[in-house]
C-alpha cells in the first residue's frame, strides 16, 4: 500500500517507516513528562531503528495475529455475543477531549466525525476539544510534493489534506462547540518531546476544560500520564480496525500492541464497530467487556439546512443512447482491494461503467485499472461531494480481499451507500444487472 517517503513522519521519530496515508497512520504515544500525576504508561517501549526487539507476551500474540493463516486452538464454546450500546448518554459530563490517530477529520466522514456531530447536538455537552496526531514540517512538505507531482487523481488526496491542515492550524475549522488542535512539531525536535505534552495540557486549560470525558482511537498520540493529568471523568476507547495489520505498521506491532493493552486496561468503556475485532481482542487481551457500537448508531439527526444530493441517474432524462449502468465504489483503494477479481468483473461487464471515488496513490488496482475504457476515477473528494457522486451509482461494491485486516473492520462506506439508497452487490451478481 505504502510507498517510501523522503522523510519520516513526525509521529514515529525512531522508526524507519513507509509514508503514512490518512487511513493508515499509527502514532506511537509520546514519552512521559513531569506532569502532576503518579500514573505512567507501563510496558510501552519504542523499538530503536534497525534493532531487534524482545517481544513481550502481547507482542508475540500480535505477531500471530498478523499472519494470514493464524493457527487456532482446540474448538471451544462460542463466545457470548457482545453487548450493543447506544451513544446516547454514553459520554458523561459537559466537556469532551478526544485523540484521533490521523490528520483527516472533517474530510471523509470518519467515525469520529459522527461522534462530533452527536456531541454538537447534545445539549449536555458544552465543549469538544479534538487532538489529531502531530504534524512535522517535513510531513507537510511531503504532502505538498505529492500534491503537485502525482497525477491529478492521486494528488487530490494530498491537496485536500494540506488545505484542511492549514485551515485547522488557523482555527478556520472550529465551529459551534468543537475546536480542532494540531501540534506542529518544531524542526529541531521529535514529536514525542515534553513540550508536546505540556502544550496539550495548556490547550485543555485555555479552553476551560475540566473533568472531561476522554475519547481515544488507538493508535493515537497520547499516553496514560497525559490523560490522567486531565483528571478525566471517564475514559472511552473506540477500536476501529486493527492497526497492527496495516503493512506500513509492521515495525510498530510491539508498540501498538502495548498501547492497546494500556487503553483496554485504563478505560471505563471500550467499544468497537467491528464484531470480528471484538471477538479477536476479547481473546487476545482477555477483555470480556468490549461493547458493540455499530456505525449506524452514530447517525446524527439531520441539521436544519439540508444539502439536497444530486439527482440520481435513474431520475434524469436519458439521452439518445441507452443509459449505461454505473457500478460504484467509495473509499481507500490500496491494500484491501481484490484487484484481480475487480479487473475480471470489469472485463466481463463492458456494458457498465465503473466509478471509483477515493485515495489511489500507492494502489496496485489503480495502476492496473486506470486505463480501462469503462473505468472512471474521481479522485479523493470531501464527504459532501463524494455523496453526490454516490447518489448517481446504480449499485455499489465493497470488493475487499478476505484477510484478517478486513475481518476486523466495519467500513463507513456501507453507511454512505445506505444513506444514498444505493444497493450493494457482489461482483458475481453484476452480470445479472440489466
DRENNUSE-25351 format. One record per residue (C-alpha): residue number from 0; y, z, x; residue in one letter. Coordinates in nm, 2 decimals, decimal comma, padded with zeros to 4 digits. Layout:
N
ATOM     k       yy       zz       xx   r
ATOM   NUM        Y        Z        X   A
...
END
This chain:
434
ATOM     k       yy       zz       xx   r
ATOM     0    00,00    00,00    00,00   X
ATOM     1    00,25    00,10    00,26   X
ATOM     2    00,40   -00,08    00,55   X
ATOM     3    00,52    00,06    00,87   X
ATOM     4    00,89    00,17    00,87   X
ATOM     5    01,12    00,16    01,16   X
ATOM     6    01,19    00,52    01,11   X
ATOM     7    01,03    00,84    01,00   X
ATOM     8    01,11    00,98    00,66   X
ATOM     9    01,33    01,29    00,67   X
ATOM    10    01,07    01,50    00,49   X
ATOM    11    00,80    01,45    00,75   X
ATOM    12    00,96    01,51    01,09   X
ATOM    13    00,64    01,59    01,28   X
ATOM    14    00,40    01,34    01,15   X
ATOM    15    00,40    00,96    01,21   X
ATOM    16    00,37    00,81    00,87   X
ATOM    17    00,39    00,48    00,68   X
ATOM    18    00,71    00,41    00,48   X
ATOM    19    00,71    00,60    00,16   X
ATOM    20    00,78    00,44   -00,17   X
ATOM    21    00,91    00,62   -00,48   X
ATOM    22    00,57    00,65   -00,64   X
ATOM    23    00,41    00,78   -00,33   X
ATOM    24    00,63    01,02   -00,14   X
ATOM    25    00,48    01,35   -00,05   X
ATOM    26    00,70    01,62    00,11   X
ATOM    27    00,59    01,90    00,33   X
ATOM    28    00,76    02,23    00,24   X
ATOM    29    01,04    02,35    00,47   X
ATOM    30    00,99    02,62    00,72   X
ATOM    31    01,06    02,98    00,62   X
ATOM    32    01,41    03,10    00,65   X
ATOM    33    01,56    03,45    00,68   X
ATOM    34    01,63    03,47    00,31   X
ATOM    35    01,62    03,81    00,13   X
ATOM    36    01,26    03,81    00,03   X
ATOM    37    00,94    03,95    00,17   X
ATOM    38    00,73    03,66    00,05   X
ATOM    39    00,63    03,38    00,28   X
ATOM    40    00,41    03,08    00,23   X
ATOM    41    00,07    03,16    00,37   X
ATOM    42   -00,17    02,93    00,53   X
ATOM    43    00,07    02,64    00,53   X
ATOM    44    00,07    02,47    00,87   X
ATOM    45    00,21    02,14    00,97   X
ATOM    46   -00,01    01,92    01,19   X
ATOM    47    00,15    01,81    01,51   X
ATOM    48    00,17    01,44    01,56   X
ATOM    49   -00,13    01,29    01,75   X
ATOM    50   -00,33    01,62    01,75   X
ATOM    51   -00,64    01,71    01,56   X
ATOM    52   -00,61    02,00    01,31   X
ATOM    53   -00,87    02,26    01,24   X
ATOM    54   -00,94    02,22    00,87   X
ATOM    55   -00,94    02,53    00,65   X
ATOM    56   -01,18    02,55    00,36   X
ATOM    57   -00,92    02,39    00,12   X
ATOM    58   -00,87    02,11    00,36   X
ATOM    59   -01,24    02,04    00,40   X
ATOM    60   -01,26    02,03    00,03   X
ATOM    61   -00,97    01,78    00,01   X
ATOM    62   -01,13    01,56    00,27   X
ATOM    63   -01,44    01,53    00,05   X
ATOM    64   -01,22    01,46   -00,25   X
ATOM    65   -01,05    01,17   -00,06   X
ATOM    66   -01,39    00,99   -00,01   X
ATOM    67   -01,46    00,70   -00,25   X
ATOM    68   -01,81    00,84   -00,34   X
ATOM    69   -01,80    01,22   -00,34   X
ATOM    70   -02,13    01,39   -00,35   X
ATOM    71   -02,19    01,63   -00,64   X
ATOM    72   -02,39    01,95   -00,65   X
ATOM    73   -02,68    02,00   -00,89   X
ATOM    74   -02,60    01,95   -01,26   X
ATOM    75   -02,41    02,24   -01,42   X
ATOM    76   -02,28    02,33   -01,76   X
ATOM    77   -02,00    02,12   -01,89   X
ATOM    78   -01,66    02,28   -01,82   X
ATOM    79   -01,47    02,43   -02,10   X
ATOM    80   -01,20    02,19   -02,24   X
ATOM    81   -00,86    02,29   -02,11   X
ATOM    82   -00,61    02,45   -02,34   X
ATOM    83   -00,35    02,20   -02,47   X
ATOM    84    00,01    02,32   -02,45   X
ATOM    85    00,33    02,22   -02,62   X
ATOM    86    00,65    02,20   -02,41   X
ATOM    87    00,84    02,37   -02,69   X
ATOM    88    00,92    02,73   -02,59   X
ATOM    89    00,73    02,69   -02,26   X
ATOM    90    01,04    02,75   -02,05   X
ATOM    91    01,18    03,10   -02,05   X
ATOM    92    01,55    03,19   -02,00   X
ATOM    93    01,86    02,99   -02,01   X
ATOM    94    01,85    02,83   -01,66   X
ATOM    95    01,61    02,58   -01,51   X
ATOM    96    01,57    02,48   -01,14   X
ATOM    97    01,32    02,21   -01,06   X
ATOM    98    01,19    02,04   -00,75   X
ATOM    99    01,08    01,68   -00,77   X
ATOM   100    00,87    01,51   -00,50   X
ATOM   101    01,06    01,18   -00,48   X
ATOM   102    01,41    01,03   -00,50   X
ATOM   103    01,39    00,82   -00,81   X
ATOM   104    01,48    01,04   -01,12   X
ATOM   105    01,69    00,87   -01,38   X
ATOM   106    01,55    00,52   -01,30   X
ATOM   107    01,19    00,47   -01,42   X
ATOM   108    01,12    00,72   -01,69   X
ATOM   109    00,93    00,96   -01,47   X
ATOM   110    00,76    01,27   -01,62   X
ATOM   111    01,05    01,50   -01,50   X
ATOM   112    01,29    01,27   -01,68   X
ATOM   113    01,11    01,35   -02,01   X
ATOM   114    01,13    01,72   -01,93   X
ATOM   115    01,51    01,69   -01,86   X
ATOM   116    01,56    01,51   -02,19   X
ATOM   117    01,39    01,80   -02,37   X
ATOM   118    01,60    02,06   -02,18   X
ATOM   119    01,92    01,87   -02,27   X
ATOM   120    01,83    01,91   -02,64   X
ATOM   121    01,71    02,27   -02,62   X
ATOM   122    01,99    02,50   -02,73   X
ATOM   123    01,84    02,79   -02,54   X
ATOM   124    01,87    02,60   -02,21   X
ATOM   125    02,23    02,61   -02,07   X
ATOM   126    02,20    02,47   -01,71   X
ATOM   127    01,95    02,25   -01,53   X
ATOM   128    01,96    02,21   -01,15   X
ATOM   129    01,74    01,92   -01,01   X
ATOM   130    01,65    01,90   -00,64   X
ATOM   131    01,49    01,58   -00,52   X
ATOM   132    01,34    01,55   -00,17   X
ATOM   133    01,59    01,55    00,12   X
ATOM   134    01,72    01,21    00,24   X
ATOM   135    01,80    01,12    00,60   X
ATOM   136    02,04    00,86    00,72   X
ATOM   137    01,75    00,67    00,87   X
ATOM   138    01,57    00,66    00,54   X
ATOM   139    01,89    00,52    00,37   X
ATOM   140    01,93    00,26    00,65   X
ATOM   141    01,56    00,16    00,59   X
ATOM   142    01,62    00,12    00,22   X
ATOM   143    01,93   -00,09    00,29   X
ATOM   144    01,74   -00,31    00,54   X
ATOM   145    01,47   -00,38    00,28   X
ATOM   146    01,72   -00,44    00,00   X
ATOM   147    01,88   -00,72    00,20   X
ATOM   148    01,58   -00,87    00,39   X
ATOM   149    01,30   -00,87    00,14   X
ATOM   150    01,27   -01,14   -00,12   X
ATOM   151    01,48   -01,07   -00,43   X
ATOM   152    01,18   -00,94   -00,63   X
ATOM   153    01,07   -00,68   -00,38   X
ATOM   154    01,42   -00,59   -00,26   X
ATOM   155    01,52   -00,49   -00,62   X
ATOM   156    01,33   -00,16   -00,58   X
ATOM   157    01,54   -00,06   -00,28   X
ATOM   158    01,87   -00,18   -00,43   X
ATOM   159    01,81    00,05   -00,73   X
ATOM   160    01,71    00,34   -00,51   X
ATOM   161    02,02    00,30   -00,29   X
ATOM   162    02,26    00,28   -00,58   X
ATOM   163    02,10    00,58   -00,75   X
ATOM   164    02,10    00,79   -00,43   X
ATOM   165    02,47    00,72   -00,37   X
ATOM   166    02,56    00,80   -00,74   X
ATOM   167    02,38    01,13   -00,72   X
ATOM   168    02,54    01,23   -00,39   X
ATOM   169    02,88    01,16   -00,56   X
ATOM   170    02,79    01,35   -00,87   X
ATOM   171    02,80    01,05   -01,10   X
ATOM   172    02,45    01,11   -01,24   X
ATOM   173    02,54    01,46   -01,36   X
ATOM   174    02,56    01,48   -01,74   X
ATOM   175    02,55    01,75   -02,00   X
ATOM   176    02,37    02,05   -01,87   X
ATOM   177    02,20    01,87   -01,58   X
ATOM   178    02,31    01,84   -01,22   X
ATOM   179    02,12    01,64   -00,95   X
ATOM   180    02,12    01,77   -00,59   X
ATOM   181    02,00    01,58   -00,29   X
ATOM   182    02,02    01,72    00,06   X
ATOM   183    02,15    01,47    00,32   X
ATOM   184    01,98    01,56    00,64   X
ATOM   185    02,21    01,59    00,95   X
ATOM   186    02,14    01,32    01,21   X
ATOM   187    02,05    01,58    01,47   X
ATOM   188    01,82    01,80    01,26   X
ATOM   189    01,49    01,76    01,08   X
ATOM   190    01,48    01,81    00,70   X
ATOM   191    01,30    02,14    00,73   X
ATOM   192    01,58    02,31    00,92   X
ATOM   193    01,70    02,65    00,79   X
ATOM   194    02,03    02,50    00,68   X
ATOM   195    01,85    02,32    00,40   X
ATOM   196    01,71    02,64    00,26   X
ATOM   197    02,05    02,81    00,27   X
ATOM   198    02,20    02,50    00,11   X
ATOM   199    01,96    02,52   -00,18   X
ATOM   200    02,04    02,88   -00,25   X
ATOM   201    02,41    02,81   -00,22   X
ATOM   202    02,38    02,54   -00,48   X
ATOM   203    02,20    02,78   -00,71   X
ATOM   204    02,48    03,03   -00,66   X
ATOM   205    02,76    02,78   -00,71   X
ATOM   206    02,62    02,66   -01,04   X
ATOM   207    02,59    03,02   -01,17   X
ATOM   208    02,21    03,00   -01,19   X
ATOM   209    02,05    03,34   -01,24   X
ATOM   210    01,68    03,43   -01,31   X
ATOM   211    01,58    03,07   -01,36   X
ATOM   212    01,26    02,91   -01,47   X
ATOM   213    01,15    02,72   -01,16   X
ATOM   214    00,95    02,40   -01,23   X
ATOM   215    00,77    02,22   -00,94   X
ATOM   216    00,59    01,89   -00,89   X
ATOM   217    00,38    01,92   -00,57   X
ATOM   218    00,40    01,80   -00,31   X
ATOM   219    00,77    01,89   -00,33   X
ATOM   220    01,01    02,01   -00,07   X
ATOM   221    01,01    02,39   -00,13   X
ATOM   222    00,82    02,70   -00,02   X
ATOM   223    00,74    03,04   -00,16   X
ATOM   224    01,02    03,22    00,03   X
ATOM   225    01,28    02,99   -00,11   X
ATOM   226    01,16    03,01   -00,47   X
ATOM   227    01,12    03,39   -00,47   X
ATOM   228    01,47    03,43   -00,32   X
ATOM   229    01,60    03,29   -00,66   X
ATOM   230    01,43    03,58   -00,84   X
ATOM   231    01,28    03,34   -01,09   X
ATOM   232    01,20    03,45   -01,45   X
ATOM   233    00,89    03,23   -01,42   X
ATOM   234    00,73    02,96   -01,21   X
ATOM   235    00,58    02,65   -01,37   X
ATOM   236    00,38    02,39   -01,17   X
ATOM   237    00,32    02,05   -01,32   X
ATOM   238    00,05    01,85   -01,15   X
ATOM   239    00,10    01,47   -01,15   X
ATOM   240   -00,16    01,27   -00,96   X
ATOM   241   -00,35    01,40   -00,65   X
ATOM   242   -00,10    01,33   -00,38   X
ATOM   243   -00,37    01,35   -00,11   X
ATOM   244   -00,54    01,04   -00,23   X
ATOM   245   -00,25    00,80   -00,16   X
ATOM   246   -00,34    00,61    00,16   X
ATOM   247    00,00    00,68    00,32   X
ATOM   248   -00,05    01,06    00,29   X
ATOM   249   -00,39    01,06    00,48   X
ATOM   250   -00,24    01,26    00,77   X
ATOM   251   -00,09    01,52    00,54   X
ATOM   252   -00,40    01,61    00,35   X
ATOM   253   -00,43    01,97    00,50   X
ATOM   254   -00,05    02,03    00,44   X
ATOM   255   -00,06    01,91    00,08   X
ATOM   256   -00,38    02,10    00,01   X
ATOM   257   -00,22    02,42    00,13   X
ATOM   258    00,08    02,36   -00,10   X
ATOM   259   -00,14    02,30   -00,40   X
ATOM   260   -00,32    02,63   -00,31   X
ATOM   261    00,01    02,81   -00,28   X
ATOM   262    00,17    02,70   -00,61   X
ATOM   263   -00,15    02,74   -00,81   X
ATOM   264   -00,17    03,10   -00,69   X
ATOM   265    00,20    03,18   -00,74   X
ATOM   266    00,27    03,00   -01,07   X
ATOM   267    00,29    03,17   -01,41   X
ATOM   268    00,19    02,85   -01,58   X
ATOM   269    00,01    02,54   -01,44   X
ATOM   270   -00,01    02,22   -01,64   X
ATOM   271   -00,11    01,86   -01,59   X
ATOM   272   -00,11    01,53   -01,78   X
ATOM   273   -00,45    01,43   -01,65   X
ATOM   274   -00,78    01,57   -01,77   X
ATOM   275   -00,95    01,43   -01,47   X
ATOM   276   -00,72    01,61   -01,24   X
ATOM   277   -00,75    01,93   -01,43   X
ATOM   278   -01,13    01,92   -01,40   X
ATOM   279   -01,12    01,85   -01,03   X
ATOM   280   -00,85    02,10   -00,94   X
ATOM   281   -01,01    02,38   -01,15   X
ATOM   282   -01,33    02,35   -00,94   X
ATOM   283   -01,17    02,29   -00,60   X
ATOM   284   -00,91    02,57   -00,63   X
ATOM   285   -01,12    02,80   -00,85   X
ATOM   286   -00,84    02,80   -01,11   X
ATOM   287   -00,96    02,82   -01,47   X
ATOM   288   -00,62    02,82   -01,64   X
ATOM   289   -00,47    02,47   -01,58   X
ATOM   290   -00,35    02,36   -01,92   X
ATOM   291   -00,32    02,01   -02,06   X
ATOM   292    00,03    01,88   -02,14   X
ATOM   293    00,00    01,51   -02,22   X
ATOM   294    00,28    01,27   -02,16   X
ATOM   295    00,33    01,20   -02,53   X
ATOM   296    00,40    01,57   -02,59   X
ATOM   297    00,72    01,53   -02,39   X
ATOM   298    00,88    01,28   -02,62   X
ATOM   299    01,23    01,39   -02,69   X
ATOM   300    01,40    01,34   -03,03   X
ATOM   301    01,60    01,02   -03,04   X
ATOM   302    01,96    01,05   -02,93   X
ATOM   303    02,24    00,98   -03,17   X
ATOM   304    02,32    00,65   -03,01   X
ATOM   305    02,00    00,43   -03,00   X
ATOM   306    02,00    00,11   -02,80   X
ATOM   307    01,82   -00,15   -03,00   X
ATOM   308    01,54   -00,32   -02,79   X
ATOM   309    01,54   -00,69   -02,75   X
ATOM   310    01,37   -00,88   -03,03   X
ATOM   311    01,00   -00,94   -02,98   X
ATOM   312    00,88   -01,29   -02,91   X
ATOM   313    00,69   -01,28   -03,24   X
ATOM   314    01,02   -01,23   -03,43   X
ATOM   315    01,22   -01,50   -03,25   X
ATOM   316    01,23   -01,86   -03,38   X
ATOM   317    00,97   -02,07   -03,19   X
ATOM   318    01,08   -02,38   -03,01   X
ATOM   319    00,93   -02,72   -03,05   X
ATOM   320    00,64   -02,64   -02,82   X
ATOM   321    00,37   -02,39   -02,91   X
ATOM   322    00,46   -02,04   -02,81   X
ATOM   323    00,25   -01,90   -02,53   X
ATOM   324    00,12   -01,55   -02,55   X
ATOM   325    00,27   -01,30   -02,30   X
ATOM   326    00,03   -01,06   -02,12   X
ATOM   327    00,24   -00,79   -01,95   X
ATOM   328    00,22   -00,50   -01,71   X
ATOM   329    00,49   -00,25   -01,60   X
ATOM   330    00,46   -00,02   -01,30   X
ATOM   331    00,38    00,00   -00,93   X
ATOM   332    00,17   -00,30   -00,81   X
ATOM   333    00,04   -00,15   -00,49   X
ATOM   334   -00,30    00,01   -00,41   X
ATOM   335   -00,41    00,08   -00,77   X
ATOM   336   -00,42   -00,28   -00,89   X
ATOM   337   -00,75   -00,46   -00,94   X
ATOM   338   -00,63   -00,77   -00,76   X
ATOM   339   -00,94   -00,99   -00,77   X
ATOM   340   -01,01   -00,91   -01,14   X
ATOM   341   -00,64   -00,99   -01,23   X
ATOM   342   -00,64   -01,32   -01,04   X
ATOM   343   -00,96   -01,42   -01,21   X
ATOM   344   -00,82   -01,34   -01,55   X
ATOM   345   -00,50   -01,54   -01,48   X
ATOM   346   -00,71   -01,84   -01,37   X
ATOM   347   -00,92   -01,81   -01,69   X
ATOM   348   -00,62   -01,79   -01,91   X
ATOM   349   -00,39   -02,07   -01,80   X
ATOM   350   -00,26   -02,09   -02,16   X
ATOM   351   -00,10   -01,75   -02,14   X
ATOM   352    00,19   -01,61   -01,93   X
ATOM   353    00,15   -01,30   -01,73   X
ATOM   354    00,47   -01,09   -01,68   X
ATOM   355    00,49   -00,81   -01,43   X
ATOM   356    00,77   -00,55   -01,41   X
ATOM   357    00,78   -00,31   -01,12   X
ATOM   358    00,75   -00,24   -00,74   X
ATOM   359    00,60   -00,53   -00,54   X
ATOM   360    00,68   -00,45   -00,18   X
ATOM   361    00,35   -00,40    00,01   X
ATOM   362    00,14   -00,52   -00,28   X
ATOM   363   -00,16   -00,73   -00,20   X
ATOM   364   -00,17   -00,85   -00,56   X
ATOM   365    00,19   -00,97   -00,55   X
ATOM   366    00,13   -01,16   -00,22   X
ATOM   367   -00,16   -01,35   -00,38   X
ATOM   368   -00,02   -01,39   -00,73   X
ATOM   369    00,35   -01,47   -00,68   X
ATOM   370    00,29   -01,84   -00,67   X
ATOM   371    00,06   -01,87   -00,96   X
ATOM   372    00,20   -02,10   -01,23   X
ATOM   373    00,15   -01,86   -01,52   X
ATOM   374    00,29   -01,55   -01,34   X
ATOM   375    00,64   -01,42   -01,37   X
ATOM   376    00,76   -01,12   -01,16   X
ATOM   377    01,07   -00,95   -01,29   X
ATOM   378    01,11   -00,71   -01,00   X
ATOM   379    01,19   -00,34   -01,03   X
ATOM   380    01,41   -00,26   -01,33   X
ATOM   381    01,57    00,06   -01,47   X
ATOM   382    01,37    00,21   -01,76   X
ATOM   383    01,60    00,08   -02,03   X
ATOM   384    01,59   -00,28   -01,90   X
ATOM   385    01,21   -00,26   -01,84   X
ATOM   386    01,16   -00,15   -02,20   X
ATOM   387    01,35   -00,46   -02,33   X
ATOM   388    01,11   -00,68   -02,13   X
ATOM   389    00,80   -00,48   -02,25   X
ATOM   390    00,92   -00,54   -02,61   X
ATOM   391    00,85   -00,91   -02,56   X
ATOM   392    00,49   -00,86   -02,45   X
ATOM   393    00,22   -00,96   -02,70   X
ATOM   394   -00,04   -00,74   -02,52   X
ATOM   395   -00,02   -00,51   -02,22   X
ATOM   396   -00,25   -00,43   -01,93   X
ATOM   397   -00,35   -00,13   -01,72   X
ATOM   398   -00,55   -00,32   -01,47   X
ATOM   399   -00,64   -00,05   -01,22   X
ATOM   400   -00,94   -00,02   -01,00   X
ATOM   401   -01,19    00,26   -01,05   X
ATOM   402   -01,12    00,52   -00,79   X
ATOM   403   -01,07    00,90   -00,75   X
ATOM   404   -00,69    00,84   -00,74   X
ATOM   405   -00,69    00,66   -01,08   X
ATOM   406   -00,93    00,92   -01,23   X
ATOM   407   -00,67    01,19   -01,15   X
ATOM   408   -00,37    01,03   -01,31   X
ATOM   409   -00,22    00,96   -01,65   X
ATOM   410    00,02    00,66   -01,63   X
ATOM   411    00,35    00,69   -01,81   X
ATOM   412    00,33    00,32   -01,88   X
ATOM   413    00,09    00,40   -02,17   X
ATOM   414    00,38    00,57   -02,34   X
ATOM   415    00,61    00,28   -02,27   X
ATOM   416    00,36    00,04   -02,43   X
ATOM   417    00,31    00,27   -02,73   X
ATOM   418    00,69    00,32   -02,78   X
ATOM   419    00,74   -00,05   -02,80   X
ATOM   420    00,43   -00,10   -03,02   X
ATOM   421    00,25   -00,32   -02,77   X
ATOM   422   -00,13   -00,30   -02,79   X
ATOM   423   -00,32   -00,25   -02,47   X
ATOM   424   -00,62   -00,48   -02,40   X
ATOM   425   -00,89   -00,51   -02,14   X
ATOM   426   -00,89   -00,81   -01,91   X
ATOM   427   -01,22   -00,93   -02,05   X
ATOM   428   -01,06   -00,95   -02,40   X
ATOM   429   -00,79   -01,19   -02,30   X
ATOM   430   -01,00   -01,50   -02,38   X
ATOM   431   -01,01   -01,39   -02,74   X
ATOM   432   -00,64   -01,36   -02,77   X
ATOM   433   -00,51   -01,66   -02,97   X
END
